[in-house]
Amino acid sequence: VSAAAVITCAVLLPWMLLSLPLLIYIFKAVQRRYLYTAREVTRLMGMSKTPVYSHFASSLDGLACIRASHLQASLERRFIHFIDVANRPYLLFWSGTRWLGLRLDMLSSALIAVSTLCIVLLRNHMSPGLGGVAINQIFLLSSYFQYSVRCAAGVENLFTSVERVQAYTRLPSEERRAEQARLEASKPPAAHTPPPSWPVHGEIRFEKLTMQYRTNMKPALEEIDLVVEGGTRVGVVGR
């Protein structure tokens, strides 16, 4: 449909085609300038929503404890704070959208004004009917320009979600890191690693060992000296 509108305008107003490349360049320049900020604001919108959902879900999970501890007012204030933080980039996003819409309307008005001027200058070579058709097609063409720029900007803004998903897929596994940390913690230091044949000889020695079952009871073992030789089994039974 947009191609048909361009062809119709080219046939009826060939002089307008001279301004069309410049107009397309200006449309793209406005779009790029808008996207510099819109992409970052969209990322901030995605990140600022996470605390809201997390706080809401954790509040539902611990609802009984919250009511028992009378913490409803405190958690409500935190929730309102998270909503305020999430609304800040949202307000910036819609302000940028209005900025883009105003510039696109101004460019469309310029296109319509130039086309109307061409029709007025060519009034002796164009019938009123063809002039009306040309103005109608110019209105359609300007709306197509605006719609294409808005759609392209919206698609690029929404691709920040794909960017976040890709970033999450590249995160290292927490389970793998925890397993690696456990393995490293279980390994003895290299400087103190015993030989494979260790222990060759050994014994367990107790000197003046005192033990009791509770602090208010008499010691069950009092100042016991005991040596357990290597290769033997010794059991201490009873009090």
N, CA, C and O of each residue as an XYZ file, in Angstrom:
956
protein
N       0.837     -1.204      0.000
C       0.000      0.000      0.000
C       0.870      1.251      0.000
O       0.588      2.206     -0.724
N       1.932      1.249      0.814
C       2.831      2.407      0.851
C       3.537      2.597     -0.491
O       3.755      3.726     -0.931
N       3.896      1.478     -1.142
C       4.542      1.592     -2.460
C       3.583      2.201     -3.466
O       3.993      3.000     -4.308
N       2.302      1.832     -3.389
C       1.313      2.415     -4.301
C       1.155      3.907     -4.057
O       0.994      4.686     -4.996
N       1.202      4.306     -2.763
C       1.101      5.739     -2.453
C       2.304      6.491     -2.995
O       2.150      7.601     -3.506
N       3.499      5.918     -2.896
C       4.701      6.572     -3.425
C       4.622      6.697     -4.940
O       4.971      7.738     -5.498
N       4.163      5.638     -5.610
C       4.066      5.675     -7.070
C       3.040      6.713     -7.515
O       3.264      7.451     -8.474
N       1.908      6.760     -6.803
C       0.877      7.754     -7.150
C       1.399      9.171     -6.982
O       1.177     10.028     -7.837
N       2.094      9.415     -5.879
C       2.665     10.750     -5.662
C       3.745     11.064     -6.692
O       3.891     12.212     -7.111
N       4.498     10.049     -7.099
C       5.545     10.277     -8.098
C       4.953     10.631     -9.452
O       5.521     11.431    -10.197
N       3.804     10.030     -9.771
C       3.172     10.332    -11.053
C       2.523     11.703    -11.030
O       2.626     12.460    -11.995
N       1.853     12.025     -9.929
C       1.116     13.287     -9.864
C       2.018     14.462     -9.508
O       1.853     15.562    -10.036
N       2.980     14.222     -8.600
C       3.875     15.296     -8.142
C       5.325     14.846     -8.268
O       5.946     14.502     -7.262
N       5.865     14.840     -9.448
C       7.250     14.351     -9.608
C       8.268     15.228     -8.899
O       9.324     14.743     -8.491
N       7.962     16.528     -8.746
C       8.910     17.399     -8.063
C       9.027     17.070     -6.580
O      10.031     17.390     -5.943
N       8.017     16.445     -6.044
C       8.070     16.108     -4.620
C       9.099     15.010     -4.330
O       9.600     14.894     -3.212
N       9.404     14.209     -5.355
C      10.369     13.133     -5.158
C      11.761     13.659     -4.832
O      12.576     12.947     -4.246
N      12.035     14.917     -5.217
C      13.345     15.480     -4.904
C      13.534     15.646     -3.395
O      14.647     15.515     -2.887
N      12.450     15.933     -2.688
C      12.538     16.113     -1.234
C      12.360     14.814     -0.461
O      12.589     14.780      0.748
N      11.949     13.731     -1.150
C      11.672     12.472     -0.450
C      12.914     11.849      0.173
O      12.828     11.416      1.322
N      14.089     11.769     -0.512
C      15.285     11.197      0.151
C      15.701     11.986      1.392
O      16.060     11.408      2.418
N      15.647     13.320      1.283
C      15.995     14.138      2.447
C      15.030     13.887      3.596
O      15.433     13.826      4.758
N      13.765     13.744      3.267
C      12.759     13.501      4.309
C      12.973     12.142      4.980
O      12.851     12.021      6.199
N      13.291     11.126      4.181
C      13.545      9.800      4.746
C      14.776      9.833      5.647
O      14.797      9.213      6.710
N      15.805     10.564      5.208
C      17.008     10.690      6.038
C      16.686     11.360      7.379
O      17.180     10.936      8.423
N      15.863     12.399      7.343
C      15.496     13.086      8.590
C      14.684     12.164      9.488
O      14.882     12.149     10.703
N      13.767     11.392      8.899
C      12.995     10.423      9.687
C      13.925      9.430     10.384
O      13.758      9.149     11.570
N      14.899      8.904      9.654
C      15.831      7.935     10.243
C      16.719      8.587     11.300
O      17.039      7.959     12.310
N      17.121      9.840     11.080
C      17.949     10.526     12.071
C      17.182     10.737     13.374
O      17.732     10.561     14.461
N      15.912     11.114     13.259
C      15.082     11.282     14.465
C      14.909      9.946     15.176
O      14.941      9.880     16.405
N      14.725      8.876     14.395
C      14.572      7.549     15.002
C      15.829      7.124     15.748
O      15.737      6.609     16.862
N      17.007      7.330     15.151
C      18.257      6.955     15.811
C      18.461      7.757     17.093
O      18.894      7.216     18.111
N      18.150      9.039     17.036
C      18.317      9.876     18.228
C      17.379      9.419     19.345
O      17.741      9.445     20.521
N      16.197      9.010     18.971
C      15.241      8.509     19.977
C      15.703      7.184     20.571
O      15.560      6.953     21.772
N      16.257      6.315     19.728
C      16.635      4.983     20.204
C      17.835      5.017     21.141
O      17.993      4.114     21.964
N      18.693      6.048     21.036
C      19.826      6.132     21.953
C      19.357      6.100     23.401
O      19.951      5.422     24.240
N      18.298      6.832     23.685
C      17.761      6.889     25.044
C      16.746      5.789     25.301
O      16.703      5.225     26.394
N      15.934      5.480     24.305
C      14.833      4.531     24.518
C      15.350      3.144     24.873
O      14.749      2.464     25.704
N      16.443      2.710     24.266
C      16.974      1.380     24.584
C      17.409      1.294     26.041
O      17.081      0.330     26.733
N      18.146      2.298     26.509
C      18.607      2.271     27.893
C      17.443      2.364     28.873
O      17.437      1.692     29.905
N      16.457      3.200     28.548
C      15.295      3.329     29.432
C      14.507      2.024     29.469
O      13.990      1.646     30.520
N      14.408      1.335     28.338
C      13.706      0.049     28.318
C      14.445     -0.982     29.163
O      13.812     -1.785     29.849
N      15.768     -0.971     29.124
C      16.533     -1.871     30.000
C      16.265     -1.547     31.471
O      16.082     -2.451     32.286
N      16.242     -0.265     31.803
C      15.955      0.120     33.190
C      14.549     -0.297     33.596
O      14.331     -0.697     34.740
N      13.599     -0.211     32.682
C      12.235     -0.656     32.989
C      12.209     -2.140     33.322
O      11.546     -2.557     34.272
N      12.931     -2.936     32.537
C      12.961     -4.370     32.809
C      13.602     -4.701     34.140
O      13.122     -5.577     34.860
N      14.702     -3.998     34.482
C      15.379     -4.287     35.744
C      14.605     -3.769     36.949
O      14.642     -4.383     38.015
N      13.900     -2.641     36.794
C      13.182     -2.074     37.938
C      11.920     -2.850     38.274
O      11.408     -2.713     39.385
N      11.397     -3.659     37.358
C      10.213     -4.460     37.660
C      10.539     -5.692     38.501
O       9.671     -6.218     39.197
N      11.786     -6.151     38.439
C      12.155     -7.372     39.163
C      11.948     -7.254     40.669
O      11.375     -8.175     41.252
N      12.384     -6.164     41.350
C      12.127     -6.077     42.796
C      10.640     -6.055     43.147
O      10.247     -6.551     44.203
N       9.813     -5.485     42.271
C       8.367     -5.445     42.550
C       7.796     -6.853     42.569
O       7.098     -7.231     43.511
N       8.091     -7.640     41.523
C       7.577     -9.005     41.460
C       8.159     -9.869     42.580
O       7.446    -10.671     43.184
N       9.448     -9.705     42.854
C      10.089    -10.504     43.901
C       9.487    -10.197     45.266
O       9.203    -11.110     46.042
N       9.292     -8.914     45.560
C       8.715     -8.528     46.851
C       7.283     -9.035     46.974
O       6.878     -9.498     48.041
N       6.519     -8.951     45.898
C       5.132     -9.420     45.931
C       5.068    -10.931     46.155
O       4.259    -11.409     46.951
N       5.923    -11.682     45.452
C       5.914    -13.140     45.601
C       6.373    -13.565     46.991
O       5.770    -14.453     47.593
N       7.431    -12.943     47.509
C       7.903    -13.306     48.851
C       6.898    -12.908     49.925
O       6.785    -13.590     50.943
N       6.170    -11.819     49.714
C       5.141    -11.429     50.687
C       4.007    -12.439     50.716
O       3.482    -12.750     51.785
N       3.623    -12.953     49.554
C       2.576    -13.980     49.526
C       3.047    -15.267     50.190
O       2.276    -15.922     50.891
N       4.311    -15.632     49.975
C       4.819    -16.860     50.585
C       4.888    -16.752     52.117
O       4.605    -17.719     52.824
N       5.264    -15.577     52.617
C       5.396    -15.416     54.064
C       4.279    -14.625     54.690
O       4.495    -13.906     55.665
N       3.068    -14.749     54.136
C       1.950    -13.932     54.608
C       1.606    -14.215     56.066
O       1.289    -13.294     56.818
N       1.665    -15.481     56.468
C       1.329    -15.822     57.856
C       2.334    -15.203     58.832
O       1.947    -14.676     59.875
N       3.609    -15.269     58.495
C       4.634    -14.678     59.370
C       4.528    -13.158     59.416
O       4.759    -12.543     60.457
N       4.178    -12.557     58.280
C       4.035    -11.098     58.254
C       2.899    -10.653     59.163
O       3.039     -9.686     59.912
N       1.769    -11.361     59.098
C       0.633    -10.990     59.947
C       0.923    -11.273     61.412
O       0.521    -10.509     62.290
N       1.620    -12.372     61.675
C       1.938    -12.689     63.064
C       2.903    -11.670     63.669
O       2.830    -11.386     64.865
N       3.808    -11.117     62.854
C       4.780    -10.145     63.343
C       4.313     -8.700     63.202
O       5.027     -7.775     63.588
N       3.107     -8.502     62.647
C       2.538     -7.158     62.470
C       3.466     -6.275     61.627
O       3.755     -5.135     61.992
N       3.923     -6.814     60.501
C       4.834     -6.094     59.608
C       4.138     -5.634     58.327
O       4.808     -5.320     57.343
N       2.799     -5.589     58.327
C       2.096     -5.212     57.100
C       2.452     -3.801     56.651
O       2.696     -3.573     55.466
N       2.484     -2.854     57.581
C       2.752     -1.461     57.206
C       4.166     -1.300     56.648
O       4.372     -0.584     55.668
N       5.134     -1.964     57.271
C       6.512     -1.849     56.813
C       6.679     -2.417     55.409
O       7.319     -1.796     54.561
N       6.106     -3.594     55.157
C       6.234     -4.196     53.830
C       5.424     -3.437     52.797
O       5.794     -3.415     51.623
N       4.331     -2.818     53.205
C       3.574     -2.001     52.260
C       4.377     -0.777     51.833
O       4.356     -0.397     50.662
N       5.088     -0.158     52.785
C       5.935      0.978     52.433
C       7.052      0.557     51.474
O       7.367      1.286     50.534
N       7.646     -0.609     51.706
C       8.683     -1.101     50.797
C       8.114     -1.359     49.412
O       8.757     -1.051     48.409
N       6.923     -1.917     49.349
C       6.290     -2.207     48.059
C       6.005     -0.914     47.296
O       6.239     -0.841     46.090
N       5.506      0.096     47.987
C       5.244      1.383     47.338
C       6.550      2.013     46.856
O       6.594      2.629     45.791
N       7.610      1.854     47.645
C       8.919      2.376     47.221
C       9.384      1.686     45.945
O       9.873      2.353     45.033
N       9.244      0.361     45.859
C       9.648     -0.363     44.652
C       8.810      0.077     43.450
O       9.330      0.182     42.339
N       7.521      0.333     43.665
C       6.667      0.783     42.562
C       7.102      2.168     42.087
O       7.133      2.434     40.886
N       7.437      3.049     43.033
C       7.911      4.385     42.648
C       9.193      4.295     41.824
O       9.351      4.996     40.825
N      10.103      3.426     42.253
C      11.356      3.262     41.507
C      11.086      2.694     40.113
O      11.738      3.086     39.146
N      10.123      1.770     40.008
C       9.806      1.185     38.704
C       9.104      2.176     37.787
O       9.221      2.072     36.566
N       8.373      3.139     38.355
C       7.640      4.098     37.524
C       8.537      5.188     36.949
O       8.159      5.839     35.975
N       9.701      5.397     37.522
C      10.574      6.464     37.010
C      11.023      6.205     35.572
O      10.836      7.079     34.726
N      11.606      5.046     35.254
C      11.942      4.815     33.844
C      10.715      4.708     32.949
O      10.784      5.020     31.761
N       9.578      4.263     33.520
C       8.342      4.182     32.739
C       7.912      5.575     32.288
O       7.497      5.757     31.143
N       8.010      6.562     33.189
C       7.675      7.937     32.832
C       8.639      8.486     31.783
O       8.222      9.179     30.855
N       9.931      8.175     31.931
C      10.909      8.618     30.933
C      10.638      7.995     29.565
O      10.804      8.642     28.531
N      10.216      6.724     29.577
C       9.938      6.045     28.310
C       8.808      6.727     27.558
O       8.923      6.984     26.359
N       7.707      7.024     28.263
C       6.579      7.656     27.587
C       6.877      9.107     27.223
O       6.334      9.621     26.244
N       7.730      9.774     27.996
C       8.153     11.119     27.604
C       8.943     11.067     26.300
O       8.754     11.908     25.422
N       9.832     10.073     26.176
C      10.568      9.908     24.924
C       9.657      9.553     23.763
O       9.876      9.999     22.637
N       8.626      8.744     24.035
C       7.673      8.403     22.975
C       6.915      9.628     22.484
O       6.690      9.792     21.285
N       6.525     10.485     23.420
C       5.852     11.730     23.022
C       6.803     12.649     22.251
O       6.391     13.340     21.319
N       8.078     12.649     22.650
C       9.081     13.440     21.916
C       9.176     12.961     20.470
O       9.204     13.767     19.540
N       9.225     11.634     20.289
C       9.294     11.077     18.941
C       8.025     11.401     18.157
O       8.094     11.774     16.986
N       6.864     11.258     18.805
C       5.612     11.542     18.104
C       5.509     12.986     17.648
O       5.023     13.254     16.549
N       5.961     13.928     18.482
C       5.919     15.339     18.101
C       6.811     15.603     16.890
O       6.408     16.306     15.963
N       8.029     15.039     16.895
C       8.933     15.256     15.752
C       8.379     14.635     14.487
O       8.483     15.227     13.413
N       7.788     13.446     14.593
C       7.223     12.812     13.407
C       6.041     13.605     12.866
O       5.871     13.714     11.652
N       5.220     14.160     13.760
C       4.103     14.992     13.302
C       4.612     16.253     12.599
O       4.039     16.688     11.600
N       5.678     16.827     13.122
C       6.244     18.025     12.480
C       6.784     17.702     11.091
O       6.601     18.478     10.153
N       7.454     16.549     10.961
C       7.970     16.163      9.646
C       6.837     15.850      8.674
O       6.913     16.192      7.494
N       5.795     15.205      9.167
C       4.650     14.919      8.304
C       3.972     16.209      7.854
O       3.556     16.339      6.703
N       3.868     17.161      8.782
C       3.284     18.455      8.404
C       4.138     19.159      7.360
O       3.613     19.798      6.447
N       5.472     19.039      7.497
C       6.355     19.639      6.490
C       6.161     18.975      5.130
O       6.148     19.653      4.103
N       6.011     17.644      5.121
C       5.788     16.936      3.863
C       4.480     17.368      3.222
O       4.424     17.598      2.014
N       3.438     17.479      4.018
C       2.135     17.901      3.480
C       2.206     19.331      2.971
O       1.625     19.655      1.935
N       2.931     20.202      3.710
C       3.043     21.594      3.278
C       3.791     21.704      1.959
O       3.382     22.458      1.076
N       4.881     20.960      1.815
C       5.644     20.995      0.557
C       4.801     20.458     -0.595
O       4.821     21.018     -1.692
N       4.073     19.393     -0.357
C       3.243     18.814     -1.417
C       2.110     19.757     -1.810
O       1.807     19.906     -2.994
N       1.485     20.389     -0.826
C       0.422     21.347     -1.131
C       0.960     22.535     -1.918
O       0.298     23.045     -2.821
N       2.172     22.971     -1.564
C       2.789     24.070     -2.314
C       3.046     23.668     -3.758
O       2.852     24.467     -4.674
N       3.486     22.422     -3.960
C       3.698     21.945     -5.332
C       2.380     21.916     -6.118
O       2.347     22.250     -7.302
N       1.312     21.519     -5.451
C       0.011     21.480     -6.127
C      -0.444     22.887     -6.500
O      -1.000     23.104     -7.576
N      -0.202     23.843     -5.597
C      -0.586     25.224     -5.893
C       0.230     25.760     -7.065
O      -0.308     26.445     -7.935
N       1.521     25.452     -7.092
C       2.359     25.942     -8.186
C       2.005     25.276     -9.521
O       2.184     25.878    -10.580
N       1.510     24.057     -9.474
C       1.152     23.327    -10.698
C      -0.342     23.343    -10.956
O      -0.866     22.449    -11.621
N      -1.032     24.344    -10.440
C      -2.489     24.370    -10.571
C      -2.950     24.517    -12.024
O      -4.051     24.099    -12.382
N      -2.104     25.108    -12.840
C      -2.478     25.265    -14.248
C      -2.229     23.995    -15.050
O      -2.713     23.861    -16.174
N      -1.475     23.065    -14.474
C      -1.165     21.815    -15.184
C      -1.801     20.596    -14.520
O      -1.472     19.462    -14.867
N      -2.695     20.816    -13.582
C      -3.304     19.706    -12.843
C      -4.751     20.050    -12.548
O      -5.074     21.163    -12.131
N      -5.597     19.090    -12.770
C      -7.010     19.302    -12.483
C      -7.264     19.256    -10.980
O      -6.480     18.656    -10.245
N      -8.340     19.876    -10.509
C      -8.639     19.826     -9.066
C      -8.827     18.405     -8.536
O      -8.501     18.118     -7.384
N      -9.352     17.525     -9.373
C      -9.538     16.135     -8.939
C      -8.212     15.449     -8.659
O      -8.047     14.778     -7.640
N      -7.261     15.628     -9.587
C      -5.934     15.032     -9.387
C      -5.222     15.661     -8.189
O      -4.487     14.985     -7.470
N      -5.446     16.957     -7.985
C      -4.855     17.602     -6.815
C      -5.399     17.024     -5.521
O      -4.652     16.828     -4.562
N      -6.715     16.746     -5.489
C      -7.295     16.112     -4.307
C      -6.762     14.710     -4.079
O      -6.496     14.317     -2.943
N      -6.602     13.942     -5.179
C      -6.027     12.596     -5.048
C      -4.595     12.672     -4.529
O      -4.181     11.860     -3.703
N      -3.841     13.659     -5.023
C      -2.445     13.800     -4.586
C      -2.371     14.143     -3.097
O      -1.557     13.577     -2.367
N      -3.214     15.065     -2.653
C      -3.206     15.421     -1.231
C      -3.603     14.223     -0.373
O      -3.026     13.997      0.691
N      -4.585     13.460     -0.837
C      -5.005     12.262     -0.099
C      -3.866     11.259      0.012
O      -3.655     10.679      1.077
N      -3.134     11.048     -1.071
C      -2.020     10.108     -1.049
C      -0.860     10.625     -0.187
O      -0.145      9.838      0.433
N      -0.681     11.945     -0.151
C       0.365     12.516      0.697
C       0.037     12.267      2.161
O       0.924     11.945      2.952
N      -1.241     12.415      2.529
C      -1.639     12.119      3.909
C      -1.379     10.652      4.248
O      -0.891     10.330      5.331
N      -1.712      9.772      3.309
C      -1.444      8.349      3.542
C       0.046      8.084      3.659
O       0.471      7.315      4.521
N       0.844      8.709      2.804
C       2.285      8.479      2.810
C       2.909      8.957      4.126
O       3.773      8.279      4.681
N       2.484     10.106      4.619
C       3.019     10.599      5.893
C       2.645      9.677      7.050
O       3.446      9.443      7.955
N       1.407      9.152      7.010
C       1.019      8.215      8.070
C       1.812      6.923      7.984
O       2.130      6.331      9.015
N       2.146      6.461      6.757
C       2.966      5.258      6.599
C       4.377      5.483      7.128
O       4.959      4.605      7.766
N       4.922      6.673      6.855
C       6.249      6.997      7.379
C       6.251      6.938      8.910
O       7.135      6.332      9.515
N       5.268      7.564      9.516
C       5.192      7.573     10.975
C       5.038      6.156     11.525
O       5.697      5.784     12.496
N       4.168      5.375     10.901
C       3.914      4.020     11.394
C       5.155      3.145     11.273
O       5.455      2.364     12.175
N       5.880      3.273     10.156
C       7.079      2.443      9.978
C       8.157      2.817     10.987
O       8.824      1.939     11.534
N       8.335      4.126     11.239
C       9.345      4.547     12.215
C       8.967      4.076     13.615
O       9.818      3.584     14.355
N       7.707      4.223     13.979
C       7.267      3.775     15.314
C       7.426      2.268     15.476
O       7.864      1.800     16.527
N       7.074      1.504     14.440
C       7.192      0.041     14.531
C       8.650     -0.385     14.640
O       8.987     -1.264     15.433
N       9.516      0.238     13.843
C      10.932     -0.122     13.909
C      11.520      0.207     15.271
O      12.304     -0.570     15.816
N      11.145      1.356     15.825
C      11.636      1.720     17.160
C      11.087      0.785     18.230
O      11.805      0.397     19.152
N       9.801      0.420     18.104
C       9.216     -0.497     19.082
C       9.856     -1.872     19.054
O      10.092     -2.472     20.103
N      10.142     -2.380     17.848
C      10.789     -3.690     17.741
C      12.175     -3.658     18.370
O      12.555     -4.589     19.080
N      12.931     -2.598     18.116
C      14.280     -2.517     18.691
C      14.222     -2.375     20.209
O      15.080     -2.911     20.911
N      13.230     -1.665     20.721
C      13.082     -1.557     22.173
C      12.717     -2.901     22.794
O      13.231     -3.255     23.855
N      11.834     -3.648     22.141
C      11.430     -4.940     22.682
C      12.543     -5.970     22.625
O      12.520     -6.950     23.369
N      13.516     -5.759     21.750
C      14.618     -6.712     21.662
C      15.546     -6.631     22.866
O      16.434     -7.470     23.012
N      15.359     -5.637     23.732
C      16.110     -5.628     24.984
C      15.732     -6.826     25.860
O      16.548     -7.291     26.654
N      14.497     -7.327     25.719
C      14.101     -8.537     26.453
C      14.892     -9.740     25.960
O      15.332    -10.568     26.758
N      15.073     -9.838     24.647
C      15.899    -10.920     24.097
C      17.335    -10.786     24.592
O      17.993    -11.783     24.886
N      17.812     -9.554     24.681
C      19.157     -9.319     25.186
C      19.300     -9.808     26.622
O      20.315    -10.407     26.975
N      18.283     -9.553     27.455
C      18.332    -10.008     28.845
C      18.289    -11.535     28.929
O      18.983    -12.134     29.751
N      17.475    -12.162     28.080
C      17.411    -13.628     28.071
C      18.760    -14.215     27.674
O      19.215    -15.185     28.280
N      19.400    -13.639     26.667
C      20.718    -14.120     26.254
C      21.751    -13.917     27.358
O      22.627    -14.759     27.553
N      21.650    -12.815     28.070
C      22.585    -12.582     29.179
C      22.400    -13.623     30.274
O      23.379    -14.086     30.861
N      21.145    -13.996     30.557
C      20.902    -15.018     31.575
C      21.392    -16.394     31.125
O      21.839    -17.193     31.948
N      21.311    -16.674     29.825
C      21.782    -17.981     29.353
C      23.293    -18.103     29.450
O      23.816    -19.217     29.486
N      24.012    -16.975     29.494
C      25.477    -17.015     29.589
C      25.977    -16.973     31.029
O      27.186    -17.020     31.253
N      25.089    -16.887     31.999
C      25.527    -16.851     33.388
C      26.095    -18.212     33.788
O      25.544    -19.238     33.388
N      27.170    -18.251     34.558
C      27.705    -19.545     35.015
C      26.735    -20.211     35.994
O      26.037    -19.544     36.757
N      26.713    -21.531     35.950
C      25.801    -22.285     36.801
C      26.222    -22.160     38.269
O      27.378    -22.405     38.613
N      25.269    -21.776     39.129
C      25.578    -21.671     40.553
C      25.864    -23.045     41.159
O      26.720    -23.176     42.034
N      25.153    -24.057     40.696
C      25.390    -25.409     41.213
C      26.795    -25.887     40.845
O      27.473    -26.513     41.660
N      27.230    -25.593     39.623
C      28.560    -26.005     39.198
C      29.640    -25.266     39.993
O      30.654    -25.847     40.380
N      29.396    -23.954     40.229
C      30.370    -23.197     41.009
C      30.431    -23.689     42.449
O      31.509    -23.761     43.039
N      29.258    -24.033     43.022
C      29.249    -24.537     44.391
C      29.954    -25.888     44.489
O      30.675    -26.150     45.452
N      29.740    -26.751     43.481
C      30.413    -28.051     43.469
C      31.922    -27.884     43.341
O      32.691    -28.590     43.993
N      32.339    -26.945     42.494
C      33.765    -26.700     42.339
C      34.374    -26.140     43.628
O      35.500    -26.484     43.988
N      33.622    -25.274     44.321
C      34.114    -24.732     45.590
C      34.243    -25.819     46.648
O      35.194    -25.825     47.430
N      33.268    -26.748     46.668
C      33.357    -27.851     47.628
C      34.555    -28.743     47.337
O      35.239    -29.188     48.259
N      34.811    -29.007     46.056
C      35.957    -29.844     45.714
C      37.268    -29.172     46.089
O      38.189    -29.816     46.591
N      37.342    -27.867     45.840
C      38.569    -27.160     46.191
C      38.767    -27.082     47.696
O      39.896    -27.128     48.184
N      37.646    -26.960     48.444
C      37.767    -26.906     49.896
C      38.165    -28.251     50.487
O      38.837    -28.306     51.518
N      37.748    -29.349     49.830
C      38.073    -30.674     50.351
C      39.500    -31.102     50.031
O      40.024    -32.016     50.668
N      40.136    -30.460     49.059
C      41.505    -30.833     48.711
C      42.479    -30.310     49.768
O      42.414    -29.134     50.127
N      43.362    -31.142     50.262
C      44.369    -30.642     51.206
C      45.394    -29.771     50.498
O      45.577    -29.914     49.289
N      46.059    -28.887     51.197
C      47.097    -28.068     50.564
C      48.186    -28.935     49.952
O      48.529    -29.992     50.481
N      48.719    -28.476     48.839
C      49.714    -29.271     48.121
C      50.978    -29.473     48.937
O      51.634    -30.507     48.814
N      51.331    -28.493     49.777
C      52.571    -28.601     50.553
C      52.469    -29.623     51.671
O      53.497    -30.107     52.144
N      51.248    -29.971     52.117
C      51.057    -30.896     53.240
C      50.378    -32.186     52.801
O      49.791    -32.879     53.632
N      50.443    -32.521     51.537
C      49.832    -33.755     51.071
C      50.668    -34.952     51.533
O      51.856    -35.034     51.221
N      50.049    -35.884     52.279
C      50.827    -37.036     52.773
C      51.085    -38.033     51.650
O      50.389    -38.026     50.634
N      52.064    -38.871     51.830
C      52.337    -39.903     50.818
C      51.216    -40.933     50.792
O      50.457    -41.039     51.755
N      51.099    -41.689     49.715
C      50.021    -42.687     49.625
C      50.089    -43.751     50.708
O      49.050    -44.304     51.069
N      51.265    -44.065     51.243
C      51.390    -45.119     52.263
C      51.091    -44.629     53.673
O      51.186    -45.403     54.625
N      50.725    -43.335     53.826
C      50.458    -42.811     55.168
C      49.123    -43.317     55.680
O      48.196    -43.398     54.874
N      48.938    -43.671     56.966
C      49.996    -43.666     58.006
C      50.695    -45.010     58.089
O      50.057    -46.053     57.945
N      51.983    -44.994     58.317
C      52.749    -46.232     58.522
C      52.682    -46.666     59.974
O      52.382    -47.824     60.263
N      52.959    -45.749     60.889
C      52.864    -46.026     62.319
C      52.113    -44.860     62.958
O      52.260    -43.712     62.538
N      51.319    -45.161     63.963
C      50.597    -44.105     64.644
C      49.991    -44.606     65.935
O      49.883    -45.810     66.164
N      49.600    -43.669     66.774
C      48.940    -43.995     68.026
C      48.082    -42.807     68.444
O      48.292    -41.680     67.995
N      47.106    -43.083     69.315
C      46.249    -42.050     69.886
C      46.574    -41.949     71.360
O      46.558    -42.955     72.069
N      46.871    -40.741     71.835
C      47.298    -40.541     73.216
C      46.373    -39.512     73.887
O      46.159    -38.415     73.370
N      45.833    -39.897     75.054
C      45.056    -38.992     75.916
C      45.845    -38.765     77.197
O      46.329    -39.704     77.828
N      45.960    -37.510     77.559
C      46.660    -37.177     78.810
C      45.752    -36.313     79.666
O      45.348    -35.221     79.268
N      45.436    -36.828     80.859
C      44.602    -36.111     81.816
C      43.284    -35.654     81.179
O      42.906    -34.484     81.250
N      42.611    -36.609     80.563
C      41.341    -36.348     79.893
C      40.208    -36.373     80.903
O      40.066    -37.341     81.650
N      39.406    -35.331     80.936
C      38.232    -35.246     81.815
C      37.020    -34.978     80.945
O      37.022    -34.051     80.135
N      35.973    -35.797     81.112
C      34.741    -35.641     80.335
C      33.547    -35.864     81.250
O      33.626    -36.654     82.191
N      32.442    -35.175     80.984
C      31.201    -35.333     81.749
C      30.027    -35.195     80.785
O      30.126    -34.569     79.729
N      28.913    -35.803     81.190
C      27.740    -35.808     80.320
C      27.036    -34.461     80.321
O      26.578    -33.985     79.283
N      26.957    -33.853     81.497
C      26.350    -32.527     81.609
C      27.218    -31.687     82.532
O      28.071    -32.198     83.257
N      26.975    -30.379     82.482
C      27.778    -29.486     83.311
C      27.464    -29.619     84.793
O      28.309    -29.287     85.625
N      26.266    -30.098     85.150
C      25.895    -30.214     86.567
C      26.117    -31.614     87.121
O      25.672    -31.908     88.230
N      26.787    -32.476     86.385
C      27.054    -33.836     86.846
C      28.549    -34.012     87.114
O      29.386    -33.243     86.641
N      28.849    -35.062     87.896
C      30.244    -35.376     88.161
C      30.892    -35.915     86.890
O      30.210    -36.504     86.052
N      32.191    -35.722     86.739
C      32.870    -36.229     85.542
C      32.762    -37.745     85.423
O      32.952    -38.473     86.397
N      32.461    -38.195     84.241
C      32.452    -39.631     83.979
C      33.869    -40.148     83.794
O      34.169    -41.280     84.172
N      34.734    -39.342     83.223
C      36.153    -39.649     83.112
C      36.904    -38.476     83.711
O      36.644    -37.321     83.371
N      37.822    -38.772     84.589
C      38.528    -37.693     85.272
C      40.021    -37.945     85.219
O      40.534    -38.894     85.813
N      40.709    -37.069     84.491
C      42.155    -37.099     84.364
C      42.648    -38.491     83.970
O      43.473    -39.100     84.650
N      42.117    -38.963     82.861
C      42.472    -40.295     82.357
C      43.678    -40.168     81.427
O      43.712    -39.294     80.561
N      44.652    -41.036     81.608
C      45.783    -41.165     80.694
C      45.598    -42.452     79.904
O      45.472    -43.526     80.492
N      45.579    -42.356     78.600
C      45.277    -43.507     77.765
C      46.089    -43.417     76.485
O      46.191    -42.358     75.866
N      46.656    -44.538     76.106
C      47.421    -44.643     74.862
C      46.824    -45.791     74.060
O      46.753    -46.921     74.542
N      46.390    -45.497     72.823
C      45.866    -46.513     71.912
C      46.939    -46.772     70.873
O      47.234    -45.916     70.039
N      47.511    -47.943     70.932
C      48.590    -48.290     70.009
C      48.030    -48.490     68.611
O      46.857    -48.820     68.437
N      48.889    -48.285     67.616
C      48.493    -48.489     66.247
C      48.116    -49.928     65.968
O      48.796    -50.852     66.413
N      47.039    -50.120     65.234
C      46.578    -51.445     64.875
C      45.733    -52.105     65.927
O      45.401    -53.280     65.772
N      45.356    -51.411     67.009
C      44.522    -51.963     68.068
C      43.194    -51.219     68.145
O      43.060    -50.114     67.619
N      42.217    -51.832     68.805
C      40.908    -51.220     69.022
C      40.647    -51.185     70.514
O      40.789    -52.201     71.194
N      40.261    -50.013     71.036
C      40.024    -49.849     72.462
C      38.646    -49.223     72.615
O      38.345    -48.260     71.910
N      37.805    -49.721     73.495
C      36.499    -49.147     73.753
C      36.375    -48.780     75.222
O      36.732    -49.575     76.092
N      35.876    -47.594     75.505
C      35.608    -47.129     76.875
C      34.092    -47.247     77.057
O      33.325    -46.553     76.389
N      33.666    -48.135     77.969
C      32.262    -48.473     78.133
C      31.802    -48.070     79.518
O      32.509    -48.295     80.500
N      30.619    -47.473     79.603
C      30.041    -47.138     80.894
C      30.701    -45.931     81.516
O      31.594    -45.314     80.935
N      30.232    -45.602     82.736
C      30.782    -44.418     83.390
C      32.124    -44.722     84.038
O      32.735    -43.837     84.637
